[in-house]
Amino acid sequence: MDSRTKRRLSPAQLRTLVLHALGAGVVSARELPDGYANAVWRLELDDGRDVVLKVGPPPDLELLRYERDLLRTEAMVYHLASAAGLPLPALLHARYDDPMVGGDYLILTALDGVPWNRASLSPEEESGLRFELGRHLARLHTILGDGVYGYPYAGLTGRSWREAFLAMAGAILDDAVRYATPLPASILEIAGLVHANADALDRVTRPALVHFDVWPGNVFLTGPEDAGGGTPRIQALIDHERAFWGDPLADFVTPTLFGDLRDDDPMLAGYREAGGIVPADPEAPIRDALYRAYLYLIMLVEDGPRQYPEESYAPVRARTAECLARSLDVLRGR
């Protein structure tokens, strides 16, 4: 989707940047329309490689508070999760505060698979992929932080998960005020519900690495050729810039976006088989509602700085507001 945060680079700028970073020339360049914050190009190089260039928003552009240094968070995840054996593109080059582009950029190996949300799959294939996704999430959640929770690059952190999450939720509510975002409840009531239920966060005592954006568009699948004409598999997880240190339960929110986490979801079976522990404490549903409310707030407030095309964003806004209202009802009913 087009947005105001996506930087524009000329063909000459792309050639100069890649030559400086990788020592190769650009044969062809195609901007990829997917994604919402960063500008992304797929580039064919004269040394035979296909790569993906991600360029962050201009540093002087107003963004949401948690979005500070997004690509630095993503680079951190590539370093940590690749070492843990997660399926990811390879990070070829990372550059911060680069004078050539006036900000940060990453260069990654290009994928030859297809995004999950664009694949034609049978119910059996969908079930198998959700099982596999659960296994990958269990592995991701074995990566633990050094005792700090939240978004380190954005400065939204805490020594406990409650402290960090309250800082994160407070930041997005401040952004909602700044951008005058229409919400299904007042800012004061939402903040009150978050704080009234914050004791449920005390169950979390280890800061795990949480992707927090594992919707099907961020999961690439093997093509029929790679799968030998058989069942598609997960080729790679992408777009890690929303990652934080916190509660693994939060990573089940985006794979069940606009819905609910069901006990019979194959994702949970895969998660358990790979050694992950799905919380069953009485506060787990409250934490789930808090994380869903937080995600829906992000989805509503981010239209402020990004200024999405109204025609394409309006249906998303309506559904997101409805789901936010449902999550707030869960918090009210505690």
VORO-518469 format. One record per residue (C-alpha): x, z, y; residue number from 0; residue in one letter. Coordinates in nm, 3 decimals. Layout:
N
(kolnu (X,Z,Y),NUM,A) ...
//
This chain:
334
(kolnu (0.000,0.000,0.000),0,M) (kolnu (0.124,-0.079,0.347),1,D) (kolnu (0.200,0.215,0.574),2,S) (kolnu (0.377,0.293,0.900),3,R) (kolnu (0.655,0.479,0.716),4,T) (kolnu (0.781,0.167,0.541),5,K) (kolnu (1.093,0.036,0.707),6,R) (kolnu (1.146,-0.337,0.761),7,R) (kolnu (1.485,-0.494,0.682),8,L) (kolnu (1.579,-0.857,0.741),9,S) (kolnu (1.737,-1.071,0.466),10,P) (kolnu (2.068,-1.046,0.652),11,A) (kolnu (2.046,-0.665,0.658),12,Q) (kolnu (1.968,-0.656,0.286),13,L) (kolnu (2.268,-0.875,0.206),14,R) (kolnu (2.504,-0.667,0.416),15,T) (kolnu (2.380,-0.337,0.275),16,L) (kolnu (2.412,-0.443,-0.091),17,V) (kolnu (2.751,-0.604,-0.039),18,L) (kolnu (2.876,-0.282,0.118),19,H) (kolnu (2.723,-0.060,-0.154),20,A) (kolnu (2.782,-0.260,-0.472),21,L) (kolnu (3.025,-0.536,-0.378),22,G) (kolnu (2.776,-0.804,-0.482),23,A) (kolnu (2.572,-1.066,-0.301),24,G) (kolnu (2.194,-1.099,-0.298),25,V) (kolnu (2.054,-1.412,-0.463),26,V) (kolnu (1.687,-1.327,-0.406),27,S) (kolnu (1.483,-1.039,-0.263),28,A) (kolnu (1.120,-0.943,-0.313),29,R) (kolnu (0.954,-0.649,-0.143),30,E) (kolnu (0.743,-0.442,-0.383),31,L) (kolnu (0.405,-0.335,-0.242),32,P) (kolnu (0.361,-0.030,-0.465),33,D) (kolnu (0.437,0.314,-0.332),34,G) (kolnu (0.333,0.478,-0.009),35,Y) (kolnu (0.631,0.626,0.176),36,A) (kolnu (0.951,0.432,0.110),37,N) (kolnu (1.017,0.061,0.149),38,A) (kolnu (1.124,-0.090,-0.184),39,V) (kolnu (1.281,-0.424,-0.273),40,W) (kolnu (1.371,-0.581,-0.607),41,R) (kolnu (1.695,-0.772,-0.567),42,L) (kolnu (1.868,-1.026,-0.788),43,E) (kolnu (2.245,-1.006,-0.741),44,L) (kolnu (2.508,-1.275,-0.784),45,D) (kolnu (2.683,-1.070,-1.053),46,D) (kolnu (2.377,-1.100,-1.279),47,G) (kolnu (2.226,-0.759,-1.212),48,R) (kolnu (1.869,-0.688,-1.101),49,D) (kolnu (1.842,-0.375,-0.889),50,V) (kolnu (1.585,-0.185,-0.685),51,V) (kolnu (1.660,-0.074,-0.330),52,L) (kolnu (1.463,0.219,-0.186),53,K) (kolnu (1.495,0.286,0.186),54,V) (kolnu (1.351,0.603,0.335),55,G) (kolnu (1.144,0.620,0.652),56,P) (kolnu (1.329,0.633,0.985),57,P) (kolnu (1.454,0.990,1.042),58,P) (kolnu (1.285,1.011,1.382),59,D) (kolnu (0.942,0.915,1.242),60,L) (kolnu (0.692,1.199,1.212),61,E) (kolnu (0.622,1.284,0.849),62,L) (kolnu (0.464,1.567,0.656),63,L) (kolnu (0.687,1.874,0.652),64,R) (kolnu (0.752,1.859,0.278),65,Y) (kolnu (0.864,1.495,0.311),66,E) (kolnu (1.193,1.577,0.482),67,R) (kolnu (1.484,1.401,0.303),68,D) (kolnu (1.264,1.264,0.025),69,L) (kolnu (1.532,1.038,-0.120),70,L) (kolnu (1.778,1.326,-0.144),71,R) (kolnu (1.528,1.509,-0.364),72,T) (kolnu (1.490,1.195,-0.574),73,E) (kolnu (1.867,1.155,-0.614),74,A) (kolnu (1.890,1.520,-0.724),75,M) (kolnu (1.630,1.456,-0.995),76,V) (kolnu (1.817,1.149,-1.121),77,Y) (kolnu (2.136,1.349,-1.158),78,H) (kolnu (1.969,1.642,-1.334),79,L) (kolnu (1.709,1.464,-1.547),80,A) (kolnu (1.937,1.183,-1.666),81,S) (kolnu (2.178,1.444,-1.798),82,A) (kolnu (1.886,1.603,-1.985),83,A) (kolnu (1.801,1.277,-2.160),84,G) (kolnu (1.485,1.183,-1.970),85,L) (kolnu (1.407,0.809,-1.962),86,P) (kolnu (1.494,0.700,-1.608),87,L) (kolnu (1.645,0.405,-1.425),88,P) (kolnu (2.015,0.451,-1.356),89,A) (kolnu (2.107,0.563,-1.004),90,L) (kolnu (2.377,0.317,-0.896),91,L) (kolnu (2.433,0.424,-0.537),92,H) (kolnu (2.302,0.683,-0.293),93,A) (kolnu (2.378,0.689,0.077),94,R) (kolnu (2.250,0.932,0.339),95,Y) (kolnu (2.238,0.894,0.717),96,D) (kolnu (2.369,0.542,0.677),97,D) (kolnu (2.422,0.379,1.019),98,P) (kolnu (2.340,0.036,0.877),99,M) (kolnu (1.979,0.131,0.801),100,V) (kolnu (1.955,0.439,1.021),101,G) (kolnu (1.869,0.670,0.733),102,G) (kolnu (1.887,0.722,0.357),103,D) (kolnu (1.872,0.473,0.072),104,Y) (kolnu (1.910,0.456,-0.307),105,L) (kolnu (1.995,0.165,-0.536),106,I) (kolnu (1.867,0.184,-0.894),107,L) (kolnu (1.871,-0.039,-1.197),108,T) (kolnu (1.557,-0.255,-1.211),109,A) (kolnu (1.313,-0.204,-1.498),110,L) (kolnu (1.181,-0.490,-1.710),111,D) (kolnu (0.869,-0.309,-1.829),112,G) (kolnu (0.525,-0.277,-1.672),113,V) (kolnu (0.363,0.017,-1.490),114,P) (kolnu (0.118,0.202,-1.711),115,W) (kolnu (-0.167,0.147,-1.465),116,N) (kolnu (-0.129,-0.230,-1.501),117,R) (kolnu (-0.110,-0.247,-1.881),118,A) (kolnu (-0.399,-0.347,-2.108),119,S) (kolnu (-0.405,-0.078,-2.374),120,L) (kolnu (-0.630,0.029,-2.658),121,S) (kolnu (-0.760,0.388,-2.672),122,P) (kolnu (-0.512,0.454,-2.954),123,E) (kolnu (-0.224,0.326,-2.743),124,E) (kolnu (-0.335,0.536,-2.446),125,E) (kolnu (-0.348,0.843,-2.668),126,S) (kolnu (-0.001,0.775,-2.808),127,G) (kolnu (0.146,0.730,-2.462),128,L) (kolnu (-0.006,1.054,-2.337),129,R) (kolnu (0.147,1.231,-2.637),130,F) (kolnu (0.485,1.079,-2.552),131,E) (kolnu (0.447,1.172,-2.186),132,L) (kolnu (0.387,1.532,-2.287),133,G) (kolnu (0.713,1.532,-2.481),134,R) (kolnu (0.903,1.401,-2.178),135,H) (kolnu (0.747,1.661,-1.949),136,L) (kolnu (0.848,1.938,-2.189),137,A) (kolnu (1.207,1.816,-2.168),138,R) (kolnu (1.191,1.793,-1.788),139,L) (kolnu (1.072,2.151,-1.766),140,H) (kolnu (1.379,2.279,-1.950),141,T) (kolnu (1.576,2.202,-1.632),142,I) (kolnu (1.582,2.529,-1.438),143,L) (kolnu (1.685,2.600,-1.083),144,G) (kolnu (1.920,2.866,-0.953),145,D) (kolnu (1.651,3.112,-0.852),146,G) (kolnu (1.512,2.929,-0.549),147,V) (kolnu (1.159,2.789,-0.570),148,Y) (kolnu (0.998,2.509,-0.369),149,G) (kolnu (1.144,2.215,-0.174),150,Y) (kolnu (1.509,2.295,-0.086),151,P) (kolnu (1.567,1.983,0.126),152,Y) (kolnu (1.252,2.045,0.328),153,A) (kolnu (1.328,2.411,0.382),154,G) (kolnu (1.004,2.518,0.209),155,L) (kolnu (1.147,2.768,-0.035),156,T) (kolnu (1.115,3.124,-0.158),157,G) (kolnu (1.281,3.370,-0.392),158,R) (kolnu (0.951,3.390,-0.582),159,S) (kolnu (0.701,3.118,-0.672),160,W) (kolnu (0.431,3.294,-0.470),161,R) (kolnu (0.652,3.295,-0.160),162,E) (kolnu (0.749,2.928,-0.202),163,A) (kolnu (0.398,2.803,-0.276),164,F) (kolnu (0.252,2.985,0.021),165,L) (kolnu (0.518,2.819,0.238),166,A) (kolnu (0.433,2.479,0.086),167,M) (kolnu (0.058,2.527,0.128),168,A) (kolnu (0.104,2.660,0.480),169,G) (kolnu (0.310,2.356,0.573),170,A) (kolnu (0.049,2.106,0.456),171,I) (kolnu (-0.225,2.300,0.637),172,L) (kolnu (-0.013,2.296,0.954),173,D) (kolnu (0.018,1.921,0.907),174,D) (kolnu (-0.360,1.896,0.868),175,A) (kolnu (-0.398,2.065,1.208),176,V) (kolnu (-0.134,1.841,1.365),177,R) (kolnu (-0.302,1.522,1.243),178,Y) (kolnu (-0.661,1.650,1.284),179,A) (kolnu (-0.737,1.565,0.921),180,T) (kolnu (-1.107,1.586,0.826),181,P) (kolnu (-1.142,1.830,0.535),182,L) (kolnu (-1.440,1.957,0.331),183,P) (kolnu (-1.375,2.314,0.453),184,A) (kolnu (-1.214,2.471,0.755),185,S) (kolnu (-0.838,2.523,0.769),186,I) (kolnu (-0.900,2.895,0.805),187,L) (kolnu (-1.115,2.913,0.492),188,E) (kolnu (-0.872,2.704,0.283),189,I) (kolnu (-0.578,2.921,0.390),190,A) (kolnu (-0.779,3.230,0.309),191,G) (kolnu (-0.864,3.104,-0.040),192,L) (kolnu (-0.501,3.020,-0.113),193,V) (kolnu (-0.382,3.365,-0.005),194,H) (kolnu (-0.668,3.543,-0.183),195,A) (kolnu (-0.566,3.380,-0.512),196,N) (kolnu (-0.189,3.393,-0.463),197,A) (kolnu (-0.141,3.684,-0.705),198,D) (kolnu (-0.202,3.435,-0.989),199,A) (kolnu (0.131,3.275,-0.897),200,L) (kolnu (0.323,3.589,-0.992),201,D) (kolnu (0.299,3.489,-1.359),202,R) (kolnu (0.566,3.225,-1.289),203,V) (kolnu (0.911,3.378,-1.321),204,T) (kolnu (1.141,3.076,-1.372),205,R) (kolnu (1.181,2.780,-1.132),206,P) (kolnu (1.143,2.472,-1.351),207,A) (kolnu (1.191,2.118,-1.223),208,L) (kolnu (0.844,1.973,-1.161),209,V) (kolnu (0.790,1.601,-1.095),210,H) (kolnu (0.441,1.645,-0.941),211,F) (kolnu (0.371,1.271,-0.920),212,D) (kolnu (0.336,1.158,-1.282),213,V) (kolnu (0.039,0.928,-1.237),214,W) (kolnu (0.037,0.606,-1.444),215,P) (kolnu (0.181,0.399,-1.159),216,G) (kolnu (0.500,0.604,-1.184),217,N) (kolnu (0.539,0.555,-1.559),218,V) (kolnu (0.689,0.227,-1.682),219,F) (kolnu (0.615,0.101,-2.033),220,L) (kolnu (0.815,-0.125,-2.258),221,T) (kolnu (0.695,-0.484,-2.271),222,G) (kolnu (0.575,-0.638,-2.601),223,P) (kolnu (0.920,-0.787,-2.659),224,E) (kolnu (1.096,-0.450,-2.618),225,D) (kolnu (0.847,-0.283,-2.850),226,A) (kolnu (0.899,-0.553,-3.112),227,G) (kolnu (0.543,-0.666,-3.061),228,G) (kolnu (0.424,-0.320,-3.160),229,G) (kolnu (0.306,-0.009,-2.982),230,T) (kolnu (0.426,0.022,-2.620),231,P) (kolnu (0.652,0.314,-2.539),232,R) (kolnu (0.748,0.488,-2.217),233,I) (kolnu (1.047,0.308,-2.069),234,Q) (kolnu (1.105,0.526,-1.763),235,A) (kolnu (0.961,0.779,-1.520),236,L) (kolnu (1.010,0.682,-1.156),237,I) (kolnu (0.948,0.804,-0.798),238,D) (kolnu (1.073,1.162,-0.809),239,H) (kolnu (1.074,1.235,-0.437),240,E) (kolnu (0.783,1.481,-0.457),241,R) (kolnu (0.965,1.699,-0.712),242,A) (kolnu (1.006,2.072,-0.653),243,F) (kolnu (1.119,2.386,-0.832),244,W) (kolnu (0.818,2.579,-0.956),245,G) (kolnu (0.547,2.615,-1.219),246,D) (kolnu (0.546,2.355,-1.502),247,P) (kolnu (0.167,2.380,-1.511),248,L) (kolnu (0.161,2.184,-1.184),249,A) (kolnu (0.289,1.874,-1.367),250,D) (kolnu (-0.040,1.838,-1.554),251,F) (kolnu (-0.228,1.775,-1.228),252,V) (kolnu (-0.131,1.415,-1.150),253,T) (kolnu (-0.174,1.287,-1.510),254,P) (kolnu (-0.531,1.421,-1.489),255,T) (kolnu (-0.590,1.321,-1.125),256,L) (kolnu (-0.955,1.346,-1.017),257,F) (kolnu (-1.035,1.510,-1.350),258,G) (kolnu (-0.958,1.823,-1.548),259,D) (kolnu (-0.696,1.929,-1.799),260,L) (kolnu (-0.864,1.932,-2.141),261,R) (kolnu (-0.740,2.125,-2.443),262,D) (kolnu (-0.771,1.814,-2.660),263,D) (kolnu (-0.556,1.598,-2.430),264,D) (kolnu (-0.280,1.436,-2.644),265,P) (kolnu (-0.040,1.509,-2.358),266,M) (kolnu (-0.067,1.880,-2.437),267,L) (kolnu (-0.010,1.818,-2.809),268,A) (kolnu (0.309,1.625,-2.729),269,G) (kolnu (0.418,1.893,-2.486),270,Y) (kolnu (0.377,2.165,-2.747),271,R) (kolnu (0.547,1.963,-3.020),272,E) (kolnu (0.853,1.922,-2.794),273,A) (kolnu (0.873,2.297,-2.741),274,G) (kolnu (0.673,2.328,-2.419),275,G) (kolnu (0.446,2.628,-2.378),276,I) (kolnu (0.108,2.558,-2.218),277,V) (kolnu (0.000,2.869,-2.025),278,P) (kolnu (-0.306,3.041,-2.166),279,A) (kolnu (-0.313,3.347,-1.941),280,D) (kolnu (-0.634,3.431,-1.752),281,P) (kolnu (-0.476,3.321,-1.422),282,E) (kolnu (-0.383,2.970,-1.546),283,A) (kolnu (-0.713,2.809,-1.433),284,P) (kolnu (-0.663,2.962,-1.089),285,I) (kolnu (-0.311,2.825,-1.062),286,R) (kolnu (-0.438,2.485,-1.176),287,D) (kolnu (-0.701,2.491,-0.900),288,A) (kolnu (-0.438,2.591,-0.643),289,L) (kolnu (-0.211,2.302,-0.744),290,Y) (kolnu (-0.497,2.054,-0.741),291,R) (kolnu (-0.606,2.171,-0.398),292,A) (kolnu (-0.249,2.135,-0.275),293,Y) (kolnu (-0.217,1.779,-0.411),294,L) (kolnu (-0.553,1.673,-0.267),295,Y) (kolnu (-0.453,1.815,0.070),296,L) (kolnu (-0.135,1.605,0.061),297,I) (kolnu (-0.334,1.293,-0.026),298,M) (kolnu (-0.571,1.350,0.265),299,L) (kolnu (-0.322,1.460,0.529),300,V) (kolnu (-0.060,1.191,0.458),301,E) (kolnu (-0.287,0.929,0.613),302,D) (kolnu (-0.198,1.085,0.950),303,G) (kolnu (0.165,0.975,0.969),304,P) (kolnu (0.131,0.674,0.739),305,R) (kolnu (-0.186,0.522,0.887),306,Q) (kolnu (-0.306,0.343,0.575),307,Y) (kolnu (-0.529,0.036,0.609),308,P) (kolnu (-0.877,0.185,0.638),309,E) (kolnu (-1.047,-0.060,0.403),310,E) (kolnu (-0.823,0.028,0.108),311,S) (kolnu (-0.782,0.396,0.185),312,Y) (kolnu (-1.147,0.490,0.254),313,A) (kolnu (-1.253,0.509,-0.116),314,P) (kolnu (-0.945,0.718,-0.197),315,V) (kolnu (-1.022,0.954,0.090),316,R) (kolnu (-1.382,1.004,-0.022),317,A) (kolnu (-1.293,1.079,-0.383),318,R) (kolnu (-1.004,1.304,-0.287),319,T) (kolnu (-1.221,1.509,-0.050),320,A) (kolnu (-1.480,1.552,-0.324),321,E) (kolnu (-1.217,1.677,-0.570),322,C) (kolnu (-1.066,1.910,-0.310),323,L) (kolnu (-1.408,2.062,-0.257),324,A) (kolnu (-1.442,2.116,-0.633),325,R) (kolnu (-1.103,2.292,-0.652),326,S) (kolnu (-1.197,2.516,-0.359),327,L) (kolnu (-1.516,2.610,-0.543),328,D) (kolnu (-1.303,2.730,-0.835),329,V) (kolnu (-1.101,2.947,-0.596),330,L) (kolnu (-1.417,3.082,-0.434),331,R) (kolnu (-1.563,3.179,-0.770),332,G) (kolnu (-1.278,3.395,-0.887),333,R) 
//
